[in-house]
């Protein structure tokens, strides 16, 4: 059987939240590895980190971050 996005997503959504977070983190890291050659992602992350250093009040909690993107996906 070949895994599809839908089949993987259906199974992933059955995991407890902590396991989904762990899965998401591992998937993210796997994409970062392929993007490192261009350095684009690292440059973007460095810029975001510098922005937070310049204005710590601009930081948001994990909950605010997830809420923001959850509301975007419903549009």
C-alpha positions in Angstrom: 0.0 0.0 0.0 1.3 3.5 -0.9 0.8 6.1 1.7 -1.1 9.2 0.6 -1.4 12.6 2.3 -4.9 11.8 3.3 -4.2 8.4 4.8 -1.2 9.7 6.8 -3.2 12.7 8.0 -6.1 10.6 9.1 -3.9 8.4 11.1 -1.9 11.3 12.5 -5.1 13.1 13.7 -5.9 10.0 15.8 -2.7 10.5 17.9 -2.8 12.4 21.2 -1.7 16.0 20.9 1.8 15.4 22.3 2.4 12.7 19.7 1.1 14.9 16.9 3.5 17.7 18.0 6.4 15.2 18.0 5.4 14.0 14.5 5.1 17.6 13.2 8.5 18.5 14.6 10.1 15.5 13.0 8.5 16.2 9.7 9.6 19.9 9.9 13.1 18.8 10.6 13.1 16.5 7.6 12.2 19.4 5.3 14.8 21.7 6.9 17.5 19.2 5.9 16.5 19.4 2.2 16.3 23.2 2.3 19.7 23.8 4.0 21.6 23.7 0.8 20.0 26.9 -0.3 20.3 28.5 3.1 16.9 30.3 2.6 15.2 28.8 5.6 18.1 29.4 7.9 18.3 33.0 6.7 14.6 33.5 7.4 14.9 31.9 10.8 17.9 34.1 11.7 15.9 37.2 10.7 12.9 36.2 12.8 15.2 35.5 15.7 16.8 39.0 15.3 13.3 40.5 15.2 12.5 38.9 18.5 15.8 40.1 20.0 15.0 43.6 18.9 11.4 43.5 20.2 10.7 40.8 22.8 7.1 42.1 23.2 6.4 40.9 19.7 6.7 37.3 20.8 3.5 35.2 21.1 2.8 32.0 23.0 2.5 28.6 21.4 -1.2 28.7 22.0 -1.6 32.1 20.2 0.5 30.8 17.3 -1.5 27.6 16.9 -4.8 29.6 17.2 -3.7 32.0 14.6 -2.9 29.3 12.0 -5.9 27.2 12.9 -8.2 30.2 12.2 -6.4 30.7 8.8 -7.0 27.2 7.7 -10.8 27.6 8.3 -11.0 30.5 5.8 
